[in-house]
Amino acid sequence: MHNVLYKKSLEQHPFHLVDVSPWPFLTSFAFFQLVFSIVSYFHYYVFAKFYLFLSFVQVVFCIFGWSRDILYEGCCAGFHTRAVQYGLRLGMFLFIVSEIMFFFGLFWAFFHFALAPSVYIGATWPPAGLDIIPPFGFALLGTALLLYSGLTLTVAEKSVRRGWANFTFNYLSFTIILGIFFIFLQYIEYTHSSFSINDSVYGSIFFMLTGFHGFHVICGLILLCINLARSYSQVDPSYINYYIYFSLGFPTFKDQHIGFTSAAWYWHFVDIVWVFLFLLVYIWGGL
């Protein structure tokens, strides 16, 4: 702590120059392992499921570890000045913009084949002979759950700003439960689907869109779980966790919640993408 204060006293600017950290390298390597394990699972390699689980655990560990250091910098070291918080918000905004461009490319591929279907798939959309997933089943229920989770998250975000610790914890927990149920419904939908990612261009686009969206939901759940642990430290003041760095004398969740704001932005983005996906792919694309 003395080294941190000494370093802070030498700085003549409001910005934070981060120390050397292993998390960028470890996180990129973990995501590479995750992609490689998914490809291995698609090709039915031996131990592919175990490799997929292990790589996912690595991703979760890196996200929690990196978040722990960021929380320490903001809540204990005091590095998150107003200029730094503005930069973090701007970085999260630009990241969401890049995610919009990513899904825009996938939707572009969907419209390219849906508006002018090739003769190789029968010149119809959906392709002839393909039993598509009905929109008013698990997909509609998942849409309701995801939209309602956005509402509960908004209530939790308002509660943070007012310092209502119990409301924040309860509504954030409810949001996470709804997100888990959404992933569970998507898993059931995949297991009962009559087509796979190999069945024509429709199967490829459908599973790419819904699969990547599901992956974004899982990442959003990880971020919300981190903030759930932070909110619990405000509900129970005796809860001092080494990985959260909350104790008396440090800024509270009410004062330092830039991480929660970023997670909320990301979750609302996931909600909006799913609305477009449900309306265009499930309903309009299935007519």
C-alpha positions in Angstrom: 0.0 0.0 0.0 2.9 2.4 0.8 4.3 1.8 -2.7 0.9 2.5 -4.3 0.7 5.8 -2.3 4.2 6.7 -3.2 3.6 6.1 -6.9 0.4 8.1 -6.8 2.2 11.0 -5.2 4.7 11.1 -8.1 2.0 11.3 -10.8 1.2 14.8 -12.1 -1.8 13.8 -14.3 -5.3 12.4 -13.6 -4.7 9.3 -15.8 -3.8 5.8 -14.7 -0.7 4.2 -16.2 -1.3 0.5 -15.4 1.5 -1.8 -14.2 2.7 -4.9 -16.0 -0.1 -7.4 -15.9 -0.3 -11.1 -17.0 -4.1 -11.0 -17.6 -4.2 -9.7 -21.2 -1.9 -12.5 -22.4 -3.6 -15.2 -20.2 -7.1 -14.1 -21.2 -6.3 -14.1 -25.0 -4.7 -17.5 -24.6 -7.8 -18.8 -22.7 -10.1 -17.5 -25.4 -7.9 -19.2 -28.0 -8.2 -22.4 -26.1 -12.0 -22.0 -25.9 -12.3 -21.5 -29.7 -10.0 -24.4 -30.4 -12.0 -26.7 -28.0 -15.3 -25.7 -29.6 -13.9 -26.7 -33.0 -12.7 -29.9 -31.6 -16.1 -30.6 -30.1 -17.8 -30.0 -33.5 -15.5 -32.6 -35.0 -16.2 -35.2 -32.2 -12.6 -35.5 -31.1 -11.7 -37.6 -28.1 -11.9 -35.7 -24.8 -13.4 -32.7 -26.6 -16.1 -32.1 -23.9 -13.5 -32.1 -21.2 -11.3 -29.8 -23.1 -14.2 -27.5 -23.7 -15.0 -27.4 -20.0 -11.4 -26.8 -19.0 -11.0 -23.9 -21.5 -14.2 -22.3 -20.2 -13.0 -22.6 -16.6 -9.8 -20.8 -17.8 -11.8 -18.0 -19.3 -13.8 -17.5 -16.2 -10.7 -17.6 -14.0 -9.0 -14.9 -16.2 -12.1 -12.7 -16.2 -12.4 -12.9 -12.4 -8.7 -12.3 -11.8 -8.5 -9.4 -14.2 -11.6 -7.9 -12.6 -10.1 -8.3 -9.1 -7.1 -6.2 -10.1 -9.3 -3.5 -11.7 -11.4 -3.4 -8.5 -8.3 -3.0 -6.4 -7.0 -0.1 -8.6 -10.4 1.7 -8.3 -11.5 1.0 -4.8 -8.2 0.6 -2.8 -5.5 2.4 -4.8 -7.7 5.3 -5.9 -6.5 5.3 -9.5 -10.0 5.6 -11.0 -10.2 9.4 -11.2 -13.0 11.1 -13.2 -10.7 11.1 -16.3 -10.1 7.4 -15.9 -13.8 6.7 -15.4 -14.6 8.6 -18.5 -12.0 6.6 -20.4 -13.5 3.3 -19.1 -17.0 4.3 -20.1 -15.7 5.4 -23.6 -13.8 2.1 -23.9 -16.9 0.1 -23.1 -19.0 2.1 -25.5 -16.5 1.5 -28.3 -16.4 -2.2 -27.4 -20.2 -2.4 -27.7 -20.0 -0.6 -31.1 -17.5 -3.2 -32.3 -19.9 -5.9 -31.1 -22.7 -4.2 -33.1 -20.5 -4.4 -36.2 -19.9 -8.1 -35.5 -23.6 -8.9 -35.3 -24.3 -6.6 -38.3 -22.1 -8.9 -40.4 -24.0 -12.0 -39.3 -27.3 -10.3 -40.0 -26.0 -9.2 -43.4 -25.3 -12.8 -44.3 -28.8 -13.8 -43.1 -30.5 -11.2 -45.3 -28.2 -12.0 -48.3 -29.5 -15.6 -48.4 -33.0 -14.9 -47.2 -33.9 -12.2 -49.7 -32.3 -14.0 -52.7 -32.2 -17.7 -51.9 -30.0 -19.8 -54.1 -31.3 -22.6 -56.4 -29.1 -24.9 -54.5 -31.4 -24.7 -51.5 -34.6 -24.8 -53.6 -34.9 -21.1 -54.2 -36.9 -20.8 -51.0 -36.3 -19.5 -47.5 -36.2 -21.4 -45.3 -34.8 -24.2 -47.5 -37.3 -26.8 -48.7 -37.5 -29.9 -46.5 -36.0 -28.2 -43.4 -38.1 -28.5 -40.3 -37.3 -25.1 -38.6 -37.7 -24.3 -34.9 -41.1 -22.7 -34.2 -40.8 -19.2 -32.9 -43.7 -19.4 -30.4 -42.1 -22.0 -28.1 -38.9 -21.9 -26.2 -37.8 -18.9 -28.2 -40.7 -16.8 -27.2 -40.3 -17.8 -23.5 -36.6 -17.0 -23.7 -37.4 -13.6 -25.2 -39.8 -12.8 -22.3 -37.2 -13.9 -19.7 -34.4 -11.9 -21.3 -36.6 -8.7 -21.6 -37.7 -9.1 -18.0 -34.1 -9.5 -16.9 -33.3 -6.2 -18.5 -36.1 -4.6 -16.4 -34.8 -6.2 -13.2 -31.3 -5.0 -14.0 -32.5 -1.5 -14.5 -34.1 -1.6 -11.0 -30.8 -2.9 -9.6 -28.9 -0.1 -11.3 -31.2 2.5 -9.9 -30.8 1.0 -6.5 -27.0 1.2 -6.7 -27.2 5.0 -7.2 -29.5 5.4 -4.2 -27.4 3.2 -2.0 -30.1 0.5 -1.5 -27.9 -2.5 -0.9 -30.6 -5.1 -0.4 -32.6 -4.1 -3.5 -29.4 -4.1 -5.6 -28.4 -7.6 -4.4 -32.0 -9.1 -4.8 -32.7 -7.7 -8.2 -29.2 -8.4 -9.5 -29.6 -12.0 -8.3 -33.0 -12.3 -10.0 -31.4 -11.0 -13.3 -28.7 -13.6 -13.1 -31.3 -16.4 -12.5 -33.3 -15.2 -15.5 -30.2 -15.2 -17.7 -29.3 -18.8 -16.6 -32.8 -19.9 -17.4 -32.5 -18.4 -20.9 -29.3 -20.3 -21.5 -31.0 -23.5 -20.3 -33.9 -22.9 -22.7 -31.5 -22.4 -25.6 -29.7 -25.6 -24.7 -33.0 -27.5 -24.8 -33.8 -25.9 -28.1 -30.5 -27.0 -29.5 -30.9 -30.6 -28.3 -34.4 -30.9 -29.8 -33.6 -29.2 -33.1 -34.1 -31.4 -36.2 -31.2 -29.7 -38.0 -27.6 -28.9 -37.2 -25.0 -26.3 -38.2 -24.1 -28.5 -41.2 -27.6 -28.5 -42.7 -27.4 -25.9 -45.5 -26.7 -22.2 -45.1 -29.8 -21.8 -42.9 -28.4 -24.1 -40.2 -25.0 -22.4 -40.4 -26.5 -18.9 -40.1 -29.0 -19.9 -37.4 -26.5 -21.5 -35.1 -23.9 -18.8 -35.7 -26.3 -16.1 -34.7 -28.0 -17.8 -31.8 -24.7 -19.5 -30.6 -22.7 -16.3 -30.5 -25.5 -14.5 -28.8 -25.7 -17.3 -26.2 -21.9 -16.9 -25.7 -22.4 -13.2 -25.1 -25.1 -13.9 -22.6 -22.7 -16.2 -20.7 -20.0 -13.5 -20.7 -22.7 -11.0 -19.4 -23.6 -13.4 -16.6 -19.9 -13.6 -15.6 -19.8 -9.8 -15.3 -23.0 -9.7 -13.4 -21.8 -12.4 -11.0 -18.7 -10.2 -10.2 -20.9 -7.3 -9.4 -23.2 -9.5 -7.3 -20.2 -10.4 -5.1 -19.5 -6.6 -4.8 -23.1 -5.9 -3.9 -23.1 -8.6 -1.2 -20.2 -6.9 0.5 -22.5 -3.9 1.0 -25.4 -6.0 2.3 -23.2 -7.7 4.9 -20.4 -5.3 6.1 -18.6 -8.2 7.8 -18.0 -9.8 4.5 -14.4 -8.9 3.6 -13.3 -10.8 0.5 -9.7 -10.7 -0.7 -10.9 -10.9 -4.3 -13.3 -7.9 -4.0 -11.2 -5.6 -1.8 -14.0 -4.0 0.1 -13.6 -2.8 3.7 -14.3 0.2 5.8 -12.5 3.4 4.5 -12.7 2.4 0.8 -15.3 3.8 -1.7 -18.6 1.9 -1.5 -20.4 0.3 -4.3 -22.6 3.4 -4.5 -19.5 5.6 -5.2 -17.5 3.2 -7.4 -19.9 1.3 -9.7 -18.3 1.9 -13.1 -17.9 -1.9 -13.5 -21.6 -2.4 -12.8 -22.6 0.3 -15.3 -20.4 -1.3 -18.0 -22.0 -4.7 -17.3 -25.5 -3.2 -17.4 -24.7 -1.6 -20.8 -23.4 -4.9 -22.1 -26.5 -6.8 -20.8 -28.9 -4.3 -22.4 -27.0 -4.6 -25.7 -27.5 -8.4 -25.5 -31.2 -7.9 -24.9 -31.6 -5.6 -28.0 -29.7 -8.0 -30.2 -31.9 -10.9 -29.2 -35.1 -8.8 -30.0 -33.8 -8.3 -33.5 -32.7 -11.9 -33.8 -36.1 -13.2 -32.6 -38.1 -10.9 -34.9 -36.0 -11.4 -38.0 -34.6 -15.0 -37.8 -37.4 -16.8 -35.8 -40.5 -15.0 -37.0 -39.8 -13.3 -40.3 -37.2 -15.8 -41.5 -39.5 -18.7 -40.7 -42.5 -17.5 -42.6 
